[in-house]
Amino acid sequence: MRLHKDEKNFHVSVRPVHLPDKELVVNVKMKWNLTFDMIERSLELREALDNIAIADRDLQQWELIDAEWDLLKQIKKLLYIFLRATLHISHGRYPTIENSIPIFN
């Protein structure tokens, strides 16, 4: 399998900072719980992502500042509430109104 140049840079950047060799999560509009997963993984791999942005001139404009990382932490907390609700509602074979009403009250 051929890796895109940025993917190779990412995997190389993860090793020196002793981060787990995890893949980035790509956001998908129709699966909004992936936004939580994407933010969570980005926060886990922050140091590697910062290193890549610093090392690659084309990516420097996308480097996040501390305030933006802090904002992502807050968004993650908010999305976690919806993630838990989604998992609770759909924990059975079919979502039911019986499981949904308590969440909205």
VENJONOR-V234537 format. One record per pair of residues at least 12 apart in sequence whose C-alpha atoms are under 10 Angstrom apart, sorted by the first residue. I is the first residue (numbers start at 0). J is the second residue. If there is no record, write none. Layout:
<<I/J> <I/J>>
This chain:
<<5/51> <5/55> <5/58> <6/22> <6/23> <8/47> <8/48> <8/50> <8/51> <8/54> <8/55> <9/21> <9/22> <9/23> <9/44> <9/47> <9/48> <9/50> <9/51> <9/52> <10/22> <10/47> <10/51> <11/47> <11/51> <12/44> <12/46> <12/47> <12/48> <12/49> <12/50> <12/51> <12/54> <13/44> <13/45> <13/46> <13/47> <13/48> <13/50> <13/51> <14/47> <15/47> <16/44> <16/46> <16/47> <16/50> <17/46> <17/47> <18/43> <18/44> <18/45> <18/46> <18/47> <19/43> <19/44> <20/44> <21/40> <21/43> <21/44> <22/40> <22/41> <22/44> <23/36> <23/37> <23/38> <23/39> <23/40> <23/41> <23/43> <23/44> <23/48> <24/36> <24/37> <24/38> <24/39> <24/40> <24/41> <25/37> <25/38> <25/40> <26/38> <31/78> <31/81> <31/82> <32/78> <32/79> <32/81> <32/82> <32/83> <32/85> <32/86> <33/82> <34/74> <34/75> <34/78> <34/82> <35/71> <35/74> <35/75> <35/76> <35/77> <35/78> <35/79> <35/81> <35/82> <36/75> <36/78> <36/79> <36/82> <37/75> <38/68> <38/71> <38/72> <38/74> <38/75> <38/78> <39/71> <39/72> <39/74> <39/75> <39/76> <39/79> <41/68> <41/71> <42/68> <42/69> <42/71> <42/72> <42/75> <45/63> <45/68> <48/61> <48/62> <48/63> <49/61> <49/62> <49/63> <49/64> <50/62> <81/102> <83/102> <84/98> <84/99> <84/101> <84/102> <84/103> <85/99> <85/102> <87/99> <87/102> <88/100> <88/101> <88/102>>
